[in-house]
Every structure is written in C-alpha cells, then in structure tokens.
Amino acid sequence: MHVPTDIIFGSGKVKELHKQQLPGKKAMVVTSNGKSTKANGYLATVEAELGQAGVATVLFDRVEANPLKSTVMAGAAFAKDNGCDFVVALGGGSVMDAAKVMAFMARNDGDVWDYIAGGTGKAQPRRHEPLPLVCVTTTAGTGSEADAYGVISNDETNEKIGFLADFPVLSIVDPELMLSVPAKFTAYQGFDALFHSTECYISSAANAMSDMYALTAIENVGRYLARAVADGNDLEAREHVAFGNTLSGVVMTLASCTAEHSLEHAMSAYHHALPHGAGLIMISKAFYEYFIERHACDERFVRMAQVMGMAGATKPEDFITALVKLQEACGVADLKMSEYGIKPEEFDTLAKNARETMGGLFLGNPCELDHEGCVEILRKSYK
C-alpha cells in the first residue's frame, strides 16, 4: 500500500496551511472558471496562508467542470512562464484533476495525449517528475486529494480518460469549505464518492485493505449524504461525507473502479455539460442490477446494503432498494439523460467509446460485461 499524501482533515484546518511544510516558494494556484472560490473568500484565505508561509502566488482560474486538454496545456505553460516550483489546487475534483496534469506537463515536453494510455493516446513514459502538488478541496466527490489520477477530456476526439499523474504531497480537507456547495451538486458529488467505493468493493481487484476503506466510506456517505443535501450548513453531515470521500480516493489506489465510470466518461465526453456525478446516478441502478441478476457477488451487495442502513438486508436486491431510497432522499432519482441532449441512437457509440478509452476498468467488473450489455444498461437508464 502506497498512499504518500499528507492529509490534514477537519473543520477550520485550511487556516493551518501556513504551518505545513510546503514544497516551494512560488505557487500557481489553480481554480475553476466559476466565481465560488472568490465569492466565498476561499481564494483570499489560501493566498493569505501561502503568503504567511513566504510563498508567492500567481492565479490560473480557467478550469471547466469537465477539464479540457487545451486548458490543461495552457495551465502547464502558465506555470512554466511564471517560474512556479509547485502547484496549489483550490476547488473540487475537476480542479484537482486538472492541476495534477498541469503539474505533470509543466515538467514534461510535448502534448498531454502523448502520455495518455487509452484511446488515441500514445502511452509514452514520463521523462521528468511533475511539479509538487498541494490540494485544498472544496467539495466531497472525487477523492482526488488522495489519489494520483486526473481525468481530462479531449474535445477534438470525444475522449475522456483518466491519466496517471502523481499523488499530491499535501491535501487539506476542510468541511467548512464545503458548506457553500449547492444541494444539487452536493448530491452529484456525494454519489460520485459513493460509487468509487461501491465499484471498488464489487471489483475483481478488491482486497482486504480496500474492503476496509470501502465499507467505511460507503457507510459514511450512505448515512449522511441526504442530511448534507437537505441542510448544507449541517457541519456534522458535511464532515462525514467528506471523510467518506477521502477514503474513497484511497480505495481507488488499492483496488479498481469498474465500467460504470467508463460508461459515464463516454457520456460526458460527448456532452460536456453533463456533471460526472449526475451521469453516474443516471446509469447506476441498471448497472448494479446487471451484476445482481448474474449473481456476480451476492454477499457483497448484501453487505453494502447493510452498511448503508438496511441492517436486516439478506439479498443482493436490497442494495438496489437502499440505493434508490438514497437517490430519492437526495432528490436525484429522476435525472434524465434527455435533458443533457443524450439520445438513444448514441448508445452504441457511447458503449464503444467506453471500452476504447477506458477499457482497463472493464477488467474490474465482477463478471463479463460485453458491448450489448453496456448498450442495454444505457437503454434501461434512459429517460
């Protein structure tokens, strides 16, 4: 097990950033292209903390909800042009993912797709170590503060692929920075965190260590997400969801997600306005039913239902009951693909794209999932 990131967790911990051992003297601070980090004072707080530590900063505030290759390359060039010796990601999963790849490309020549292993990527080995990365997460969704992966989209080829960059050297997980996340996005992000662990728990790569983290993450997200959605100022709920999310990031370094993520990446590669968590929610019921119907790992579905709150669960279908109940409680049970422009005639293309770009995750499925099975999951999920 190798998860080398120093993680500082707890409410108010962002104010301790200046006390940490930071990896340089000039940082590129990366944020989204939205207004929230500035409007809520998070950017000013982090810049002040870095200043107190004697670190100079420059700001790159252009990251999209689904980070594009062109934006990542622009960020890497910005870091080089400004002589930055480390990167600070302030934001959610998209920002942290993009910052990881920017840090990588700031030290490696060529185009990021030269190093991508999947789809049209050239899978070249890294030549130089990336710039060090510090993460200050403002959402509970991707677990990116605790893993080495960054997911980016190539809008020229309609590919959305996870890229092995490097672990952050330091991550601050402060649930107080998550109080301002709107209910809808709290739900989307929370289900992304949940599915990282549910996928890894049923994965063919699951092991004793990943199981320990996964079940604890599922319990924390499953039992507290609805509260965080209902009342964004419920700090106890935010803390539990954030804890589950960070554990889910660790789980992904110990096991493997499944094709649920491959399928969603295909959906949002073609439809960039689709939030990743929303896409996962849309296909989740049909995806897990596929493996339950084939009795791929019955006891694991029972155990997940139990930790989500169904203490008396005895059959794998109970997991679907618990999952749907949580989606209903969070107000996301009726999300529609059609509202994001997805059409049934695309399903064959999306299923093909999922396997071509992130086929490695299909190896994590607990039993065989062929092309027709992928199309059927999309068809059953369509509204």
C-alpha positions in Angstrom: 0.0 0.0 0.0 1.5 3.3 -1.0 -0.6 6.5 -0.5 2.1 9.1 0.2 -0.1 12.2 0.6 -0.1 14.0 3.9 -3.8 14.6 4.6 -4.9 17.3 7.1 -8.6 16.7 7.9 -11.0 18.7 9.9 -13.1 21.9 10.2 -11.0 25.0 10.1 -7.9 23.2 9.0 -7.4 25.4 6.0 -6.1 28.0 8.5 -3.2 25.7 9.3 -1.9 25.6 5.7 0.9 28.1 6.6 2.2 25.7 9.2 2.8 22.9 6.8 6.0 22.0 5.1 5.4 23.4 1.6 7.3 22.2 -1.4 8.5 25.5 -2.9 8.5 29.3 -2.8 6.3 30.2 -5.8 2.9 28.5 -6.5 0.5 28.5 -9.3 -2.9 28.5 -7.6 -5.5 26.7 -9.8 -9.2 27.3 -9.5 -12.3 26.8 -11.6 -13.7 29.3 -14.1 -16.6 29.9 -11.7 -17.0 32.5 -9.0 -17.5 30.5 -5.8 -13.9 30.3 -4.6 -13.5 34.1 -4.8 -17.1 35.0 -3.7 -16.8 32.7 -0.6 -13.4 34.1 0.4 -11.6 30.7 -0.1 -9.1 32.1 -2.6 -8.2 35.0 -0.4 -7.8 32.7 2.6 -5.5 30.3 0.7 -3.4 33.2 -0.8 -3.1 34.7 2.7 -2.0 31.3 4.2 0.6 30.9 1.4 1.8 34.4 1.9 2.2 33.8 5.6 4.4 30.8 4.7 6.6 33.0 2.4 5.2 31.7 -0.8 4.5 34.0 -3.8 1.4 33.1 -6.0 0.0 33.5 -9.4 -3.6 32.5 -10.3 -4.8 30.3 -13.1 -8.7 30.4 -12.9 -9.8 28.7 -16.1 -10.7 25.1 -15.3 -14.0 23.8 -16.6 -16.4 21.3 -15.0 -15.0 18.7 -17.4 -11.4 19.9 -17.8 -10.3 20.1 -21.4 -6.9 19.1 -22.8 -6.4 22.7 -24.1 -7.0 24.2 -20.7 -4.5 21.8 -19.1 -1.9 22.6 -21.6 -2.5 26.3 -21.1 -2.1 25.9 -17.3 1.2 24.0 -17.7 2.6 26.7 -20.0 1.4 29.4 -17.4 3.3 27.6 -14.6 6.5 27.4 -16.7 6.2 31.0 -17.9 5.8 32.2 -14.3 8.6 30.1 -12.9 6.4 28.2 -10.5 8.0 25.5 -8.4 4.8 23.9 -7.2 1.0 23.9 -7.8 -1.9 24.5 -5.4 -5.3 23.2 -6.5 -8.2 25.0 -4.8 -11.5 23.5 -5.7 -13.3 20.3 -6.4 -12.4 17.2 -8.4 -12.1 18.9 -11.7 -9.7 21.5 -10.4 -7.6 18.9 -8.6 -7.6 16.6 -11.6 -6.6 19.4 -14.0 -3.9 20.6 -11.6 -2.3 17.2 -11.4 -2.0 17.0 -15.2 -0.8 20.7 -15.4 1.9 19.8 -12.8 2.9 16.8 -14.9 3.1 18.8 -18.2 4.9 21.7 -16.7 7.9 19.3 -16.4 7.4 17.1 -19.5 7.6 18.1 -23.1 5.0 17.6 -25.9 1.2 17.2 -25.6 -0.6 15.5 -22.7 -2.1 13.0 -25.1 1.4 11.8 -25.8 1.3 10.3 -22.3 -2.3 9.1 -22.1 -2.7 5.3 -22.0 -6.0 4.7 -23.7 -7.9 5.7 -26.8 -5.8 7.7 -29.2 -3.1 8.4 -26.5 0.5 7.4 -27.3 1.2 6.0 -23.8 4.8 7.4 -23.7 6.6 7.1 -20.3 7.1 10.2 -18.2 10.5 11.8 -18.7 10.6 14.0 -15.6 8.9 14.1 -12.2 5.9 16.5 -12.1 5.9 19.7 -10.1 4.8 19.0 -6.5 1.0 19.5 -5.9 -0.9 20.7 -2.8 -4.7 20.2 -2.8 -7.2 22.2 -0.9 -10.5 20.6 -1.7 -13.8 22.4 -1.6 -16.1 19.5 -2.5 -16.7 15.9 -1.4 -16.9 13.9 -4.6 -13.9 12.6 -6.4 -11.3 11.7 -3.7 -8.7 13.4 -5.9 -7.0 14.7 -2.8 -5.9 11.2 -2.0 -5.0 9.6 -5.4 -2.7 10.1 -8.3 -5.2 10.3 -11.2 -6.5 13.2 -13.2 -9.4 12.9 -15.6 -9.4 15.2 -18.6 -11.3 15.5 -21.9 -10.0 15.8 -25.5 -12.8 17.7 -27.2 -11.2 17.1 -30.5 -11.6 13.3 -30.3 -14.5 13.0 -27.8 -12.4 11.1 -25.3 -12.5 11.5 -21.6 -9.7 9.5 -19.9 -8.1 9.1 -16.5 -4.4 9.9 -16.5 -1.9 8.6 -14.0 0.0 11.7 -12.9 1.2 11.8 -9.3 -0.1 12.0 -5.7 -0.4 15.4 -4.1 2.3 15.9 -1.5 -0.2 17.5 0.9 -4.0 17.8 1.0 -6.2 19.9 3.2 -9.7 18.5 3.7 -11.7 21.2 5.5 -15.5 20.5 5.6 -16.2 24.2 6.3 -15.1 24.9 2.7 -17.9 22.6 1.6 -20.8 24.4 3.4 -21.4 26.6 0.3 -21.9 23.8 -2.2 -25.5 23.9 -3.5 -27.8 20.9 -2.7 -27.8 19.6 -6.3 -24.1 19.5 -6.6 -23.7 18.1 -3.0 -25.8 15.2 -4.2 -23.9 14.7 -7.5 -20.5 14.8 -5.8 -21.6 12.6 -2.9 -22.8 9.9 -5.3 -19.6 10.0 -7.2 -17.8 9.4 -3.9 -20.2 6.6 -3.0 -19.7 4.9 -6.4 -16.0 5.0 -6.2 -16.3 2.7 -3.1 -19.2 0.6 -4.3 -17.4 -0.1 -7.5 -14.1 -1.0 -5.8 -16.0 -3.2 -3.3 -17.5 -5.4 -6.0 -14.4 -5.1 -8.2 -12.3 -8.1 -9.2 -9.4 -6.2 -7.7 -11.0 -5.9 -4.2 -8.8 -7.0 -1.3 -8.8 -6.9 2.5 -7.3 -3.5 2.7 -9.6 -1.9 0.1 -12.6 -3.5 1.6 -11.9 -1.9 5.0 -11.7 1.6 3.4 -14.6 1.0 1.0 -17.2 -0.2 3.6 -16.3 2.7 6.0 -16.7 5.2 3.1 -20.0 3.6 1.9 -21.3 3.9 5.5 -20.3 7.5 6.0 -21.6 8.7 2.6 -24.7 6.5 2.6 -25.9 7.6 6.0 -25.0 11.3 5.9 -25.4 12.4 2.3 -29.1 13.1 2.5 -28.6 15.3 5.5 -25.9 17.3 3.8 -28.2 17.8 0.8 -31.2 18.8 3.0 -29.2 21.3 5.0 -25.9 22.5 3.6 -25.0 24.0 6.9 -25.1 20.7 8.7 -21.4 20.5 9.5 -21.6 17.1 11.1 -23.1 15.7 7.9 -20.5 17.5 5.8 -17.7 16.1 7.9 -18.9 12.5 7.5 -19.4 12.9 3.7 -16.0 14.5 3.3 -14.4 11.7 5.3 -16.1 9.0 3.2 -15.0 10.9 0.1 -11.3 11.0 1.1 -11.4 7.3 2.0 -12.9 6.6 -1.5 -9.9 8.3 -3.0 -7.7 5.9 -1.1 -9.8 2.9 -2.1 -9.1 3.7 -5.8 -5.4 3.4 -5.2 -5.9 0.0 -3.6 -8.4 -1.6 -5.9 -10.1 -0.6 -9.2 -13.3 1.1 -10.3 -15.5 -0.7 -12.8 -17.1 0.1 -16.2 -19.7 2.3 -14.5 -17.1 5.0 -14.7 -16.1 4.1 -18.3 -19.7 4.4 -19.4 -20.2 7.8 -17.7 -16.9 9.2 -19.1 -18.2 8.4 -22.6 -21.5 10.1 -21.9 -19.8 13.3 -20.7 -17.1 13.2 -23.3 -19.8 13.8 -25.9 -21.9 16.0 -23.6 -19.6 18.3 -21.6 -22.5 20.0 -19.7 -23.3 16.7 -18.0 -21.9 16.7 -14.5 -20.0 13.5 -13.8 -21.9 12.6 -10.7 -25.2 13.1 -12.4 -24.3 10.8 -15.2 -23.2 8.1 -12.7 -26.6 8.4 -10.9 -28.5 8.0 -14.2 -26.9 4.6 -15.0 -26.3 3.3 -11.5 -29.5 1.3 -10.9 -29.3 -0.6 -14.2 -25.5 -1.0 -13.9 -25.7 -2.7 -10.5 -28.8 -4.7 -11.4 -26.8 -6.2 -14.3 -24.4 -7.9 -11.9 -27.0 -8.8 -9.3 -29.0 -10.6 -12.0 -25.9 -12.6 -12.8 -25.2 -13.3 -9.1 -21.7 -12.0 -9.6 -21.0 -11.3 -5.9 -24.3 -11.6 -4.0 -22.8 -11.3 -0.5 -21.0 -8.1 -1.3 -24.2 -6.4 -2.4 -25.9 -7.6 0.8 -23.0 -6.2 2.9 -23.2 -2.8 1.2 -27.0 -2.6 1.8 -26.3 -3.3 5.5 -23.7 -0.5 5.9 -26.0 1.9 4.1 -28.6 1.5 6.8 -30.6 -1.7 5.9 -29.4 -3.7 8.9 -31.7 -6.6 8.0 -30.6 -6.9 4.4 -30.4 -10.5 3.3 -30.5 -10.5 -0.5 -28.5 -8.6 -3.1 -31.5 -6.7 -4.4 -31.6 -4.9 -1.0 -28.7 -2.9 -2.2 -30.8 -1.5 -5.1 -33.6 -0.7 -2.6 -31.0 1.2 -0.4 -29.5 3.0 -3.4 -32.9 4.2 -4.8 -34.0 5.3 -1.4 -30.9 7.4 -1.0 -31.3 8.9 -4.5 -34.9 9.8 -3.7 -33.9 11.3 -0.4 -31.4 13.5 -2.2 -33.8 14.5 -5.0 -31.9 12.9 -7.8 -33.9 9.8 -8.6 -35.5 11.3 -11.7 -32.5 12.7 -13.6 -32.9 12.4 -17.3 -30.3 11.8 -20.0 -32.5 13.6 -22.5 -32.2 16.8 -20.6 -28.5 16.8 -21.5 -29.0 16.0 -25.1 -28.3 12.3 -25.0 -30.3 10.3 -27.5 -30.9 6.5 -27.7 -29.3 6.4 -31.1 -26.0 7.3 -29.4 -25.9 4.2 -27.1 -23.9 2.1 -29.5 -21.3 4.8 -29.9 -21.1 5.5 -26.2 -20.7 1.8 -25.4 -17.9 1.5 -27.9 -16.2 4.7 -26.7 -16.3 3.5 -23.1 -14.3 0.4 -24.0 -11.9 2.1 -26.3 -11.0 4.9 -24.0 -11.2 3.3 -20.5 -11.2 -0.4 -21.3 -9.0 -1.1 -18.4 -11.8 -0.6 -15.9 -13.8 -3.4 -17.6 -11.2 -5.7 -16.1 -12.5 -4.6 -12.7 -16.1 -5.8 -13.4 -17.1 -8.7 -11.2 -18.2 -10.7 -14.3 -18.1 -10.2 -18.0 -19.9 -7.1 -19.4 -20.0 -7.1 -23.2 -20.9 -4.4 -25.7 -24.5 -5.5 -25.8 -24.7 -5.4 -22.0 -23.4 -1.8 -22.0 -26.0 -0.8 -24.6 -28.7 -2.4 -22.5 -27.6 -0.6 -19.3 -27.8 2.7 -21.2 -31.2 1.8 -22.7 -32.7 0.8 -19.3 -31.3 4.1 -17.8 -32.8 6.3 -20.4 -35.4 8.9 -19.5 
